[in-house]
C-alpha cells in the first residue's frame, strides 16, 4: 500500500501532498509541529499511538504562539491521526508528524493576515539513537536559543535550525548527539531530547526556565520514576561539570525514547555503560509505550480495530 497523508482536508497518497514554493511557512519557518510515536506490538497485532492528547494539546499551544488558527478540533485531529495510521497499515514502529503552518503564498515577514493549513504524515521509524549501548555526546559550541528570542516551549519549525547546527557539529566531531548549554552556562537539552542525570540515587533534570522544550517523554519518565521506583526528580539548574560526575546520564524524547549517555566530550559517564536506574526506567518505559503495562494503557491509543486481546 502506498504511504498516505492527510492534506488539504482529505487523505491522499503522500506523493500527491505538496506545498507551493511561495508557501509562507516554507519561506519563513512559520509552522509548528509534533512528533508522535506509533509503537508496533507484534504479539497484539497492534500499533499503540502514545499520548496523543498531550501531543495535540502542545500543538494547539504552539499554534496560539504563532497565531495559527487550526482548522480542526483536538478530537478531529486525533481521529484523523488514527485513521491515517490505519490506512498506512504499517507493521513496524512509526513516526507521525502533524504540521500546522501558514499556508498563504505571500511574501513578507509577519504572522498576521495569513491563512492556516494542517497536514499529517506517517513513516516507519526505528531507533534514533543506540538505546542499548548508549550515545556518545559532546557539549555544543552553539547555545540553545533563549525564550527572549523565540518562544522555546512551542515546537516551531524555524527553531530547529539551532538543533540542526548542533547535531551536525557533533556528527562531524565523531559524536552521536550534541548537548546545548543555556546562555547562562547551564545544561539545557540535546538537539531533540531532554537530559537527566542520576547522582547518589537521585534524579535531576533542567527546569523549564532553563529554556528547555518541556517534553512529553520527559514527563512520562518522571511519572514512572515516581510511581514505580519511588524516585522523585529534582527540576533544577545543572552545571556542565555535573555531567562528568554523574553516576548515570540519559536522554529522553519521542524519537530517542530513553537513551543512556555513556560518554561526554571523550569522558566516560559513570561506568561507561547503561546504569541500573536508567535500565529500570527504560524497561518500564518500553512496557508502557508498547501497551504491555495495563496500568498506563490509557496513554496508548490503538490504531487497529481488530487487535487481539491480551
C-alpha distance (Angstrom), angle and dihedral (degrees) to the residues before:
residue distance angle dihedral
X1 . . .
X2 3.81 . .
X3 3.83 115.4 .
X4 3.79 110.0 -99.1
X5 3.79 135.3 -146.3
X6 3.79 136.5 -169.8
X7 3.81 107.0 -127.0
X8 3.81 135.5 155.2
X9 3.79 91.1 1.9
X10 3.80 99.4 -51.6
X11 3.79 144.6 71.8
X12 3.78 116.8 -102.3
X13 3.82 141.1 153.7
X14 3.79 107.9 -71.6
X15 3.82 92.3 -120.8
X16 3.82 88.8 64.2
X17 3.82 94.4 52.5
X18 3.81 102.7 94.2
X19 3.79 136.6 153.5
X20 3.79 124.0 -150.1
X21 3.78 123.0 -106.8
X22 3.83 90.9 -115.1
X23 3.81 93.4 55.6
X24 3.80 107.8 133.8
X25 3.82 94.3 -133.6
X26 3.81 91.2 53.6
X27 3.80 92.1 51.2
X28 3.81 100.1 40.3
X29 3.81 108.6 20.3
X30 3.81 91.8 -113.6
X31 3.79 96.3 154.8
X32 3.77 138.0 96.4
X33 3.76 129.1 -155.7
X34 3.77 148.8 177.8
X35 3.78 132.7 -136.7
X36 3.79 112.3 -144.8
X37 3.79 127.8 -179.2
X38 3.77 125.3 -135.7
X39 3.81 105.7 -164.9
X40 3.80 118.8 -155.2
X41 3.82 115.9 -137.1
X42 3.81 105.6 -169.8
X43 3.81 93.2 -170.4
X44 3.80 91.1 57.3
X45 3.82 94.2 35.6
X46 3.79 86.0 -129.8
X47 3.78 143.5 123.0
X48 3.79 110.0 -143.5
X49 3.81 112.5 -155.8
X50 3.78 108.2 -148.3
X51 3.81 124.5 -128.5
X52 3.78 96.6 -26.5
X53 3.79 95.7 170.5
X54 3.80 93.5 52.6
X55 3.80 91.6 49.2
X56 3.78 93.2 50.1
X57 3.79 92.3 46.0
X58 3.80 88.1 56.0
X59 3.81 90.1 48.3
X60 3.80 89.8 51.7
X61 3.81 89.8 50.3
X62 3.82 90.9 48.3
X63 3.80 89.9 50.8
X64 3.80 90.3 53.0
X65 3.82 88.7 56.3
X66 3.83 92.7 50.1
X67 3.81 93.6 41.0
X68 3.79 91.4 -119.1
X69 3.78 112.9 156.0
X70 3.79 103.9 -146.2
X71 3.80 112.3 -139.3
X72 3.83 92.1 -146.5
X73 3.81 138.5 54.5
X74 3.78 122.6 -120.5
X75 3.81 91.4 -104.5
X76 3.80 90.6 51.8
X77 3.81 92.5 49.4
X78 3.80 91.3 49.2
X79 3.80 91.1 49.4
X80 3.81 91.6 48.3
X81 3.80 91.2 49.1
X82 3.79 93.3 52.9
X83 3.80 91.2 46.0
X84 3.81 91.6 49.6
X85 3.82 91.9 52.4
X86 3.82 89.5 48.9
X87 3.79 91.3 51.4
X88 3.81 92.4 48.5
X89 3.84 88.3 50.8
X90 3.79 95.0 -161.4
X91 3.80 118.6 177.5
X92 3.80 95.3 -159.9
X93 3.78 140.2 59.2
X94 3.79 110.4 -57.3
X95 3.78 137.0 -160.5
X96 3.80 116.1 -145.2
X97 3.79 120.2 -159.2
X98 3.83 121.0 -168.1
X99 3.81 113.9 -175.4
X100 3.79 129.1 -169.2
X101 3.77 113.0 -167.2
X102 3.77 148.3 164.3
X103 3.79 99.2 -94.8
X104 3.81 101.3 -177.4
X105 3.79 114.6 116.9
X106 3.77 95.2 -133.0
X107 3.77 134.0 126.4
X108 3.81 117.3 -131.3
X109 3.79 138.1 86.7
X110 3.80 109.6 -101.6
X111 3.79 144.3 96.4
X112 3.80 99.7 -138.9
X113 3.82 128.4 87.6
X114 3.81 94.7 20.4
X115 3.79 130.1 124.1
X116 3.79 122.4 -118.9
X117 3.79 129.7 -130.6
X118 3.80 132.9 -170.6
X119 3.78 131.6 -159.4
X120 3.80 140.7 164.8
X121 3.77 131.1 -159.4
X122 3.79 132.5 174.3
X123 3.78 130.8 -155.2
X124 3.82 136.8 176.7
X125 3.79 108.7 -93.5
X126 3.79 129.1 179.4
X127 3.81 129.4 -176.0
X128 3.80 113.9 -29.5
X129 3.81 93.4 -160.2
X130 3.82 132.6 14.2
X131 3.79 100.1 -80.5
X132 3.81 94.4 -174.9
X133 3.80 105.5 38.9
X134 3.77 94.5 32.2
X135 3.79 138.1 -130.9
X136 3.79 130.5 -73.4
X137 3.80 109.2 -141.7
X138 3.77 140.3 -175.2
X139 3.77 131.7 -157.3
X140 3.78 105.6 -108.8
X141 3.78 124.6 -124.9
X142 3.80 85.4 -140.6
X143 3.81 115.6 84.0
X144 3.77 123.5 -139.1
X145 3.80 113.6 -98.2
X146 3.79 110.2 -103.4
X147 3.79 125.5 -125.8
X148 3.81 88.7 -117.0
X149 3.82 86.9 66.4
X150 3.82 103.9 39.7
X151 3.83 125.1 -5.6
X152 3.82 99.7 -97.9
X153 3.80 97.4 -165.7
X154 3.79 89.3 67.3
X155 3.82 118.4 78.6
X156 3.79 95.0 -127.2
X157 3.79 115.7 174.5
X158 3.80 95.1 -137.3
X159 3.82 92.6 57.4
X160 3.78 90.8 65.7
X161 3.80 93.4 74.6
X162 3.82 82.4 77.0
X163 3.82 89.5 55.9
X164 3.81 93.7 43.7
X165 3.81 91.8 54.5
X166 3.80 91.5 51.1
X167 3.81 94.7 44.0
X168 3.81 93.9 51.1
X169 3.79 91.8 44.9
X170 3.81 88.5 55.0
X171 3.81 91.8 46.5
X172 3.79 92.5 51.6
X173 3.80 89.7 51.7
X174 3.81 90.5 53.2
X175 3.81 97.8 -103.5
X176 3.79 130.2 125.4
X177 3.79 99.2 -135.5
X178 3.79 144.0 5.9
X179 3.79 129.4 -124.5
X180 3.80 117.7 -147.0
X181 3.77 124.7 -145.6
X182 3.79 121.9 -154.3
X183 3.78 120.7 -117.8
X184 3.82 86.1 -98.6
X185 3.81 89.5 57.9
X186 3.80 96.8 -108.1
X187 3.80 122.5 137.6
X188 3.81 107.2 -97.2
X189 3.82 117.2 170.6
X190 3.79 144.8 -66.5
X191 3.79 124.6 -85.2
X192 3.80 88.0 -84.5
X193 3.80 106.2 -3.3
X194 3.78 142.5 73.5
X195 3.81 118.9 -122.4
X196 3.81 132.2 -131.9
X197 3.77 131.0 -176.1
X198 3.80 128.3 -160.7
X199 3.81 118.5 -149.7
X200 3.81 125.4 168.7
X201 3.80 90.5 -15.1
X202 3.81 94.9 -52.4
X203 3.79 128.5 114.4
X204 3.78 123.8 -137.2
X205 3.80 132.4 178.2
X206 3.83 133.9 173.5
X207 3.81 114.3 -87.8
X208 3.82 125.6 -119.6
X209 3.80 90.9 -104.4
X210 3.81 89.1 65.9
X211 3.81 88.9 72.3
X212 3.80 98.3 -101.0
X213 3.76 124.8 149.9
X214 3.80 101.3 -113.2
X215 3.78 97.1 -123.5
X216 3.78 127.2 -146.7
X217 3.81 90.8 -143.9
X218 3.81 87.2 49.6
X219 3.80 89.4 56.0
X220 3.80 90.9 45.6
X221 3.80 92.6 53.9
X222 3.80 93.0 45.6
X223 3.80 89.7 51.4
X224 3.81 93.3 48.6
X225 3.82 92.0 46.2
X226 3.80 90.5 53.3
X227 3.80 100.9 39.7
X228 3.79 100.1 36.2
X229 3.82 105.6 27.8
X230 3.79 100.9 25.9
X231 3.82 90.8 -122.7
X232 3.78 120.5 139.3
X233 3.80 120.1 -154.9
X234 3.78 122.2 -130.0
X235 3.80 109.3 -140.8
X236 3.79 99.7 -155.9
X237 3.78 144.2 128.0
X238 3.81 110.7 -73.5
X239 3.79 121.4 -156.6
X240 3.83 119.4 -141.6
X241 3.81 92.7 -115.0
X242 3.80 89.2 61.1
X243 3.80 88.2 67.4
X244 3.80 89.5 61.9
X245 3.81 95.1 46.7
X246 3.82 96.8 43.0
X247 3.79 119.4 116.8
X248 3.81 89.5 -141.4
X249 3.76 136.9 1.4
X250 3.80 131.5 -169.6
X251 3.80 143.6 169.7
X252 3.79 128.6 -133.1
X253 3.79 131.2 -160.6
X254 3.78 143.7 127.6
X255 3.80 91.0 -98.0
X256 3.82 97.6 34.7
X257 3.83 96.6 40.4
X258 3.83 103.2 -165.1
X259 3.80 109.1 -29.8
X260 3.81 124.7 178.8
X261 3.80 117.8 -128.9
X262 3.79 108.8 -139.3
X263 3.80 101.1 172.6
X264 3.80 137.8 24.1
X265 3.81 122.1 -169.7
X266 3.80 90.4 -16.4
X267 3.80 93.4 -52.3
X268 3.79 121.0 117.3
X269 3.81 117.6 -117.2
X270 3.81 111.6 -138.9
X271 3.78 108.2 -42.6
X272 3.79 92.7 -16.4
X273 3.79 93.9 -105.7
X274 3.80 139.2 73.6
X275 3.81 110.2 -56.3
X276 3.79 126.6 -134.6
X277 3.80 97.1 -105.3
X278 3.80 91.9 45.0
X279 3.81 90.1 51.3
X280 3.81 93.3 49.1
X281 3.79 91.3 49.3
X282 3.79 92.3 45.8
X283 3.82 91.9 51.8
X284 3.81 91.2 48.3
X285 3.79 91.3 47.2
X286 3.81 94.9 51.5
X287 3.79 92.3 47.0
X288 3.79 88.3 54.2
X289 3.82 100.1 45.9
X290 3.82 93.2 45.5
X291 3.80 91.3 53.2
X292 3.81 95.4 -111.4
X293 3.81 95.8 121.6
X294 3.80 110.9 70.2
X295 3.80 92.4 -166.5
X296 3.81 89.7 70.2
X297 3.79 99.6 30.5
X298 3.82 90.8 118.1
X299 3.81 87.2 71.6
X300 3.81 89.0 61.5
X301 3.80 123.1 75.2
X302 3.82 112.1 -162.3
X303 3.79 112.5 -135.0
X304 3.79 99.2 -164.4
X305 3.77 118.9 63.6
X306 3.83 97.1 -152.9
X307 3.79 98.5 56.8
X308 3.80 116.7 148.7
X309 3.78 114.3 -107.8
X310 3.79 113.5 -111.7
